[in-house]
Amino acid sequence: MMKGFTLIEVLLAIVVFSLIAAVTFSALGPAGEGFMMIKEHRTQLEEQQWLGKQLRRDVSYLSASEDKNKPIVVLKNDSRGENAFDELQLLIRDPMYPGLTLVRYLIDEDTHKLKREALSPWARTHAEPITWELVKLDSFNVEVLDAKSSWKNVWNQAAPPYVKPLAIRVTVRDDLGEMSWNLPVLQ
């Protein structure tokens, strides 16, 4: 006599396995969404950390122009309620490139991405800067520490001699929260 499964037993096993698979899939679906949210937050946090490293690098390379006709630091304040759309301009001597480079940090108001633009200070007016989109932000707030140890939200010297601030404080805010860097300026 042969022993085996009947058709009803096989169908019943398939139904049970199907139910177990459906319950497992419905339980793991939200977990997958949670993993995607964690991945997005991690990516955003890494972009902020990279921004801090790039700002620290640029501030460490601040340099005066040999012909003394370019300001070293220019800070334009543009606050709108709780959000700041400041613009930071730095004159740097990057060891990777010959000569001086004028670097601007500003928020693109269409995409809300912080941009870093680099261009020679003596470039023609129609020259396009090298542009990097860094990180999506809600606010980009910059302050400079002057010789009297007070934080200023505007730094635009009209004529030489151009003076470096003692430090630059950058505060950014996005949907993860707020991050701030105090960047000392080498004199």
C-alpha positions in Angstrom: 0.0 0.0 0.0 1.4 3.4 -1.0 1.5 6.2 1.5 1.3 9.8 0.3 -0.5 13.0 0.5 -4.0 13.6 -0.8 -4.9 16.5 -3.0 -6.7 18.2 -0.2 -3.7 17.9 2.2 -1.4 19.4 -0.5 -3.9 22.3 -1.1 -4.3 22.9 2.7 -0.5 23.1 3.1 -0.2 25.6 0.2 -2.9 27.8 1.8 -1.2 27.7 5.2 2.2 28.6 3.7 0.5 31.4 1.7 -1.0 32.8 4.9 2.3 32.7 6.7 4.0 34.4 3.8 1.3 37.1 3.6 1.5 37.8 7.4 5.3 37.9 7.2 5.4 40.3 4.2 2.8 42.7 5.8 4.9 42.7 9.0 8.2 43.4 7.3 6.8 46.0 4.9 6.9 48.9 7.5 10.3 47.7 8.7 11.6 48.2 5.1 10.2 51.7 5.1 11.9 52.4 8.4 15.2 51.3 6.9 14.7 53.6 4.0 14.0 56.5 6.4 17.2 55.7 8.4 19.2 55.5 5.2 17.9 59.0 4.1 18.8 60.5 7.5 22.2 58.9 7.4 22.9 60.3 4.0 21.7 63.8 5.1 23.9 63.6 8.2 26.9 62.5 6.1 26.3 65.5 3.7 26.2 67.9 6.7 29.5 66.4 8.0 31.1 66.8 4.6 29.9 70.4 4.5 31.6 71.1 7.8 34.9 69.6 6.5 34.7 71.7 3.3 34.0 74.9 5.3 36.8 74.2 7.7 39.2 73.5 4.7 38.2 76.7 2.9 38.5 78.9 6.0 41.9 77.4 6.8 43.1 78.6 3.3 42.0 82.3 3.7 44.5 84.5 2.0 45.0 88.2 1.2 45.5 89.2 -2.4 49.0 90.4 -3.4 47.6 93.5 -5.0 45.4 94.2 -1.9 42.3 95.0 -4.0 40.1 92.0 -3.0 38.4 91.6 0.4 39.3 88.4 2.2 35.8 87.7 3.7 32.5 89.1 2.6 29.3 88.2 4.5 25.9 89.3 3.3 23.0 88.7 5.7 19.6 87.8 4.4 17.3 86.7 7.2 13.6 86.0 6.6 11.9 85.2 9.8 13.4 82.0 11.3 15.3 81.2 8.1 18.6 82.7 7.0 19.7 82.7 3.4 23.2 84.3 4.0 26.0 84.4 1.5 29.6 83.8 2.5 32.4 84.8 0.2 36.0 83.8 0.9 39.3 84.6 -0.9 41.4 81.4 -0.5 44.7 80.1 -1.7 44.0 76.4 -2.3 47.2 74.4 -2.6 45.5 72.2 -5.3 45.1 75.1 -7.7 47.4 77.9 -8.8 46.7 81.5 -7.6 43.7 82.7 -5.6 40.2 81.4 -5.7 37.0 83.3 -4.8 34.6 80.9 -3.1 30.9 81.7 -2.5 28.5 79.7 -0.3 24.8 80.5 -0.9 21.4 78.7 -0.9 19.8 78.2 -4.3 16.2 79.4 -3.4 14.6 77.1 -6.1 16.1 73.8 -4.9 17.0 74.9 -1.3 20.5 73.3 -1.9 23.5 75.0 -0.5 25.9 75.8 -3.4 29.6 76.3 -3.4 30.9 78.4 -6.3 34.6 78.7 -7.1 36.0 81.2 -9.6 39.2 83.1 -10.1 38.8 86.6 -8.6 40.1 88.1 -11.9 37.9 86.0 -14.2 36.0 87.7 -17.0 32.4 88.7 -16.1 30.9 86.1 -18.3 33.0 83.2 -16.9 31.0 80.4 -15.3 32.1 79.4 -11.8 32.7 75.8 -10.8 29.5 74.9 -8.8 28.9 72.1 -6.3 25.5 71.5 -4.8 26.3 70.4 -1.3 23.2 69.7 0.9 19.5 70.6 1.1 19.0 73.2 3.8 16.2 75.3 5.3 18.6 77.9 6.8 22.2 78.9 6.3 23.2 81.4 9.0 26.8 82.9 9.1 28.4 85.2 11.6 31.9 86.5 12.0 33.8 87.4 15.2 35.5 90.8 15.0 38.5 92.2 16.9 36.2 93.4 19.7 35.0 89.8 20.3 31.5 90.4 19.1 29.6 88.3 16.5 28.5 90.3 13.4 26.1 89.0 10.8 27.5 91.4 8.1 31.1 91.7 7.1 31.7 93.8 4.0 34.8 96.0 4.1 34.6 98.7 1.5 38.3 99.6 1.1 41.7 98.2 2.0 43.3 97.2 4.3 41.1 94.2 4.4 41.0 92.5 7.8 40.3 88.8 8.6 37.7 88.1 11.3 38.9 86.1 14.3 36.4 83.3 13.6 33.5 82.3 11.4 30.4 80.6 12.9 28.2 78.7 10.5 24.8 77.3 11.5 22.7 75.2 9.2 19.2 73.8 9.7 17.3 71.2 7.8 14.6 68.7 8.7 17.0 66.7 10.9 17.7 69.7 13.1 20.5 72.3 13.5 24.2 71.9 13.2 26.8 74.6 14.0 30.6 75.0 13.4 32.9 77.6 14.9 35.8 78.0 12.5 38.9 79.8 13.8 40.6 82.0 11.2 44.4 81.8 11.2 46.0 85.2 11.3 
